[in-house]
Amino acid sequence: MEGVRQGGGPPAGGPGSGSGSASGSFPSLFPPGLHGIYGECRRLYPDQPNPLQVTAILKYWLGGPDPLDYVSMYRNLGNPALNVPEHWHYVSFGLSDLYGDNRVHEFTGTDGPSGFGFELTFRLKRETGESAPPTWPAELMQGLARYVFQSENTFCSGDHVSWHSPLDNSESRIQHMLLTEDPQMQPVQTPFGVVTFLQIVGVCTEELHAAQQWNGQGILELLRTVPVAGGPWLITDMRRGETIFEIDPHLQQERVDKGIETDGSNLSGVSAKCAWDDLSRPPEDDEDSRSICIGTQPRRLSGKDTEQIRETLRRGLEINSKPVLPPINAQRQNGLNHDRAPSRKDSLESESSAAIIPHELIRTRQLESVHLKFNQESGALIPLCLRGRLLHGRHFTYKSITGDTAITFVSTGVEGAFATEEHPYAAHGPWLQKGIWGGRVE
């Protein structure tokens, strides 16, 4: 449950508040992390010291459902010289560590990221005659924050979010999101670490697909060149009825298709609905390894083996251009990132992987044939996997959203793969690798 109020920080008497005048005790009136972010907002909007805010009535650290304590909403006049229209600017408070007392985020020092290391922003084109900012972007930001808190997956510039619904619940074609650095807000050093600002950019389905097939940064650069599609500050216009490829048909062939051919895709993996079935053994075999991956009562991995597989998958899913799958290593780093708190839950962790099974069931196995299963959206990414990744000597991983199952396609040049040209199907526990060499699909 959220409410809209006027104010630039926590309510008087709230956590972190103190006594004294606003001018004489400004830092004591605001939790230090919040004060650092609010200071950056004041730098941009000195004439708006008390913006409208959407605030979580029951804070997350008190059991509420909304991770963001506040979303501030500012009126930005744009920049006519740069053809930047007037718009509403939304800034979140809560993905970073606002309080420093472990109520939400574990304090890990001042040198690394504060909390998850970023806050979200959003720029929405102001409609003619609109006197107050719409509040639906705040709920959109809360939805993204819930995903981050629940999955422990952080965002970075160039990432895409498949939303499959108009962002404002209208009939708009803007139904997905890309993420990029906010063009005005600078990183902030707080007493609890560094906070950067990632801006949400609304895009059409065709633009999302282009970002998946090529890369998010490339599509963001194209959006910047089309004023009605975002312009230099990437302002979202929910009334935009045409994609950048309809506005300028040459962009698809001359920029995106050429970029895919030259650069490939930097999307190295996705969370998906997927499963695989080992057809190498007869069904009556009690030791059929299919029971590890599918069925109502899957076998469970030991904690040690699950951690090894999870760490390798985590590093294999990182978006980068290095065609490397690191070997399974028992010396697992704590947390999702090297600079994250050890108590954070790994996003690849399964709640059903605590029981012990015989070690021979999770050894690397060569398989004769497999049956792969994908939902429609996941299957639609197979051409991307082949054209944008494997033909460029890279790997692509589908990680199941319902468990430990993963399917990785590998090609020549991917180091650390246990699938080989001689044995193109190989599995380690619930992780299957499928090798494709020389453009051949076995």
Secondary structure, DSSP 8 states (H G I E B T S, - for coil): -EEEEE-SSS-TTSTT--SS-TTTSHHHHS-HHHHHHHHHHHHH-TT-SS-EEEEESS-GGGT-S-S-SEEEEEEE--BGGGTB--EEEEEEESSS-SSSSSSSS----SSSEEEEEEEEEEEEE--TT--S--SHHHHHHHHHHHHHHHH-----TT-EEE--S-TTSSS-S--EEEEEE-SS---EEETTEEEEEEEEEEE-HHHHHHHHHS-HHHHHHHHHT-GGGTTTTT-B-TT--S-HHHH-THHIIIIIIHHHHHH-----EEEE-EEEEE-SS-TT-TT-THHHHSSSS-----HHHHHHHHHHHHHHTS-SS--B-----SS--SSSSTTS-TTS--TT--TT--S---GGGGSEEEES-EEEEE-HHHHTTHHHIIIIIGGGT--EEEEESSSS-EEEEE-TT-BT-S--SSS-EEEETTEEEEE--TT---
